[in-house]
Amino acid sequence: MNSGARQANRDRMQILGLFALLLPPLLWAGNFVVGRAARAEVPPMMLAFARHFVALVFLLPFGWTTIRRDLRRHWEYRWRVLCASLAGMVAFNLLTYSGLQFTTATSGQLMNSTIPVLIVLMGALFLGQRLRARQIFGMAFSCAGVLTITLHGEFARLLTGQSLQGDLMLFGAMLSFALFSVLLRDLPADADRLGLLGAQLAVAVVVLFPFLVWEYLSGARATWNAAAVAALLYVGVAACLLANLIYMFGIARVGPVRAGMFIHLVPLYGAFLSSALLHEHLHIYHAIGMAAIVAGLICSTVADAHPAQRQLSAMAGPTRPRQATGS
């Protein structure tokens, strides 16, 4: 194959990767919608546990050989795998599904856009990365946007003590996922992604089981009907397994920086899904908060594009893609 043909093949693969990356944000946006819609049928601990259990069951027929082959490697990095799973799977999903019991899917989808800014913050806290003035300003702007959404544009709610637990849980979920993204840096870059995903899912299933038992004993029970089963299958197969495998496919073809930009489609998809399926409506405080988050994101990343690319590339490894589980 000559160089022109190889270049044409690479171009086709990049185009295919870009089109593929349009789907994961749609599936992740649906995760918030399903979590909100199914709150009456499926309690949050059951939904979080089932998400990872179903994903693991569907993954094993394809990934068992790889998981067994790399078992010794996973044990060597067991504490890193454990910490990443606790942050990106256990904490993220527990906080997300619990928060959606009290607030709208729209709020969760909009807060999802804070993750890139929070990754910069986590890098500074845990990796000693130096923050520039623009990044600090950007984080402050994004936090103001989160507060606007959380308080529904009424900052007096901070003084009146009105219930904010749902939005605060969702913001905690975004912090957990940002920490997970930073922890991925410590996982071996040459480890097989499918096997690593299976190992993290197994950890999440084991850790979440006691929460499931506690929820059951406390009286929260699932109502088993077609809607409940469909919700469990969606969050496990579509939002967890399929979305992450497609995202890994896209990263391998266009790189982590370009792939990461597609995550910002989650609020866009989510606004349409929440309006059509949950009859939620965007309010002016949503628009103001989202504008502040995006402005903060631009200050934190776009203004310093070259260092941001180096940081993301270091997190993702030179050629092998890392998975982003959650959302």
Secondary structure, 3 states (H helix, E strand, C coil): CCHHHHHHHHHHHHHHHHHHCCHHHHHHHHHHHHHHHCCCCCCHHHHHHHHHHHHHHHHHHHHHHHHHHCHHHHHHCHHHHHHHHHHHHHHHHHHHHHHCCCCCHHHHHHHHHHHHHHHHHHHHHHCCCCCCHHHHHHHHHHHHHHHHHHCCCCCCHHHHCCCCHHHHHHHHHHHHHHHHHHHHHHCCCCCCHHHHHHHHHHHHHHHHHHHHHHHHHCCCCCCCCHHHHHHHHHHHHHHHHHHHHHHHHHHHHHCHHHHHHHHHHHHHHHHHHHHHHCCCCCCHHHHHHHHHHHHHHHHHCHHHHHHHHHHHHHHHCCCCCCCCCCC
